[in-house]
Amino acid sequence: MDNKAFTLLEILVTIFIITIGLLATLAAIDKTLRITSNYSKKLSALALAQEGVEIVRNIRDSNFIEEQRGSPEIPWNRGFSVTGEYEADYTYTYQDLELSSYTGRYLKTDNQGFYFYSSSPDYPESVFQRKIIINEIDPLNPDPNGDSLEVKVEVYWPGEDVIKTTTVNEYLYNWQ
């Protein structure tokens, strides 16, 4: 018997196979989007952590420049000489040349995607918190001249189940 018509069973099996294929494709797309989002946040966090180190380095270098321009004796670590936890961004660091105590605030973003601290409700809060930690390099053997510090910057953001973090360490010295 030469029956060219599809039976109901064949149609159901075909629909089942196509459905399984579509679900697998959607699951792969969903996983790819989540991984891409996580990598994007990790990349932003790394950039924010490195920026934190650069802010402290900029303050140190500004102290050197100010002293070379004839200002009275300025310590190389003015603005961050005390061991502790701080926060800073470029919107006020250039003016104040010192770090603020860490409060756990979230960074905000402007319409160009730049991160900064602000109490204004006009800017949306980002998912990132940045903590700048300054320590003596070896607390058990402190530098007698006070010419070296460890700068550690931690950036936090929410993950799927846990708070994620990335850290950048740098050592700063009084090289003058």
C-alpha positions in Angstrom: 0.0 0.0 0.0 1.5 3.3 -1.1 0.2 5.9 1.4 1.7 9.4 0.8 -0.2 11.1 3.6 1.3 11.7 7.0 -0.2 9.9 9.9 -1.1 11.7 13.1 1.7 9.9 14.9 4.3 11.1 12.4 3.1 14.7 12.7 3.2 14.5 16.5 6.8 13.0 16.5 7.9 15.8 14.1 6.4 18.5 16.3 8.0 16.9 19.4 11.5 16.9 17.7 11.2 20.5 16.5 10.0 21.6 20.0 13.0 19.9 21.6 15.3 21.6 19.1 13.8 25.0 19.7 14.0 24.6 23.5 17.6 23.6 23.3 18.4 26.6 21.1 16.6 29.0 23.5 18.4 27.5 26.5 21.7 28.0 24.7 20.8 31.6 23.8 19.8 32.3 27.4 23.0 30.9 28.8 25.1 32.9 26.3 23.3 36.1 27.3 23.9 35.4 31.0 27.6 34.7 30.4 28.0 37.8 28.3 26.3 39.9 30.9 28.5 38.5 33.7 31.7 39.1 31.6 30.5 42.6 30.9 30.1 43.4 34.6 33.4 41.7 35.4 35.1 43.9 32.8 33.5 47.0 34.2 34.5 46.0 37.7 38.1 45.5 36.7 38.2 48.9 35.0 36.7 50.5 38.1 39.2 48.8 40.3 42.1 49.9 38.2 40.7 53.4 38.1 40.7 53.4 41.9 44.4 52.6 41.9 45.0 55.3 39.3 43.2 57.9 41.5 45.5 57.2 44.4 48.5 57.3 42.1 47.3 60.6 40.6 47.0 62.1 44.1 50.6 61.0 44.9 51.9 62.4 41.6 50.0 65.6 42.1 51.7 66.0 45.5 55.1 65.6 43.8 54.3 68.2 41.2 52.9 70.6 43.7 56.1 70.3 45.8 58.3 70.8 42.7 56.4 74.0 41.9 57.7 75.5 45.1 55.0 74.7 47.6 56.2 74.2 51.1 57.1 70.6 52.2 54.2 68.4 51.0 54.2 64.8 52.0 54.1 62.4 49.1 51.1 60.6 50.6 49.0 63.7 51.6 45.4 62.8 51.1 45.7 59.0 51.7 48.5 58.6 54.3 46.3 57.0 57.0 45.7 53.2 56.7 42.0 52.7 56.1 39.1 52.2 53.7 38.2 55.0 51.2 36.1 55.9 48.2 37.0 58.3 45.4 36.2 59.3 41.9 37.6 61.7 39.4 34.7 64.2 39.7 36.1 65.5 43.0 39.5 64.1 43.4 41.2 66.7 41.2 39.8 69.5 43.4 40.2 68.0 46.9 43.2 65.8 46.3 42.2 63.4 49.1 40.1 60.4 49.5 36.8 60.2 51.4 36.0 57.6 54.1 34.3 54.5 52.7 30.6 54.6 53.2 29.5 51.7 51.0 27.7 54.0 48.5 26.9 52.7 45.0 28.5 54.4 42.1 26.1 56.3 39.8 26.2 56.6 36.1 25.7 59.6 33.9 24.1 59.6 30.4 27.5 58.9 28.8 28.2 55.8 31.0 30.7 57.4 33.4 30.7 56.2 37.0 30.8 58.6 39.9 29.5 59.3 43.4 26.6 61.7 43.8 23.7 62.3 46.2 21.6 63.7 43.4 18.5 61.6 42.5 19.0 62.7 38.8 21.5 59.9 38.1 20.7 56.2 38.2 22.5 54.0 40.7 24.8 51.4 39.2 25.3 47.9 40.6 28.9 48.6 41.7 30.5 49.6 45.0 34.2 50.4 45.1 36.4 50.3 48.2 39.9 51.6 48.2 42.0 50.0 51.0 45.3 51.5 52.0 47.7 49.5 54.2 51.3 49.5 55.1 53.1 46.9 53.0 54.2 44.8 56.0 52.2 45.8 59.2 54.6 43.6 61.2 57.7 45.5 59.9 56.5 49.0 59.0 58.6 51.1 56.7 60.5 53.4 59.1 60.4 56.2 56.6 56.8 55.7 55.6 57.8 55.5 52.0 55.7 52.6 50.8 52.0 51.7 50.9 49.8 48.9 49.5 46.7 50.1 47.6 44.0 47.4 47.2 40.8 48.3 45.4 37.8 46.0 45.7 34.7 46.3 43.5 31.5 44.5 44.4 28.4 43.8 42.4 25.5 41.4 42.7 25.7 38.0 41.0 23.1 35.4 40.5 23.3 33.9 44.0 26.2 35.8 45.7 27.9 39.1 45.8 30.8 39.1 43.3 34.0 40.9 43.8 37.2 41.7 41.9 40.4 43.1 43.4 43.4 45.0 42.1 46.5 45.4 44.2 49.3 47.9 43.7 52.2 49.2 45.7 53.0 52.9 45.8 56.3 54.3 46.9 57.8 57.7 47.6 60.2 57.6 44.6 61.5 61.1 45.0 
